[in-house]
């Protein structure tokens, strides 16, 4: 299956852009532009090779302070748009 490179513009968080690739329904090359570098770098490494549905399930509803969302939750929203 062909790789699908995606770019998502999150709302309500410090991250300005989320880039990722989906190949064979698995996440690759997840990259957060802006935000808490250590946290987003760790998240990116943990998500490498994870199935899209599993990532969405694990990340949905994670909140950052009183923002009502977070960088992980924004990625889950981006993945929800994949359907």
Residue pairs with C-beta under 8 A, 6 or more apart in sequence:
1 23
1 24
2 23
3 21
3 22
3 23
3 28
4 21
4 22
4 23
5 19
5 20
5 21
6 19
6 20
6 21
6 22
6 78
6 82
7 17
7 18
7 19
8 17
8 18
8 19
8 20
8 74
8 75
8 77
8 78
8 81
9 16
9 17
9 18
10 16
10 17
10 18
10 69
10 71
10 74
10 75
10 77
10 78
11 69
11 74
12 67
12 68
12 69
12 74
13 35
13 64
13 67
13 69
13 70
13 71
13 74
14 34
14 35
14 36
14 71
15 32
15 33
15 34
15 35
15 40
15 71
15 74
16 33
16 34
16 35
17 32
17 33
17 34
18 30
18 31
18 32
18 33
18 71
18 74
18 75
18 78
19 29
19 30
19 31
19 33
20 27
20 28
20 29
20 30
20 31
20 75
20 78
21 27
21 28
21 29
22 28
22 52
22 82
25 51
25 52
25 53
26 49
26 50
26 51
26 52
27 47
27 48
27 49
27 50
27 51
27 52
27 55
28 48
28 49
29 48
30 43
30 44
30 47
30 48
30 75
31 44
32 40
32 41
32 43
32 44
32 71
35 71
36 71
39 71
40 71
43 71
43 72
43 75
47 55
47 75
52 79
52 82
55 75
55 76
55 79
56 76
56 79
56 80
59 72
59 73
59 75
59 76
59 79
60 73
60 76
60 77
60 80
61 73
61 76
62 70
62 72
62 73
62 76
63 69
63 70
63 73
64 70
64 71
64 73
69 77
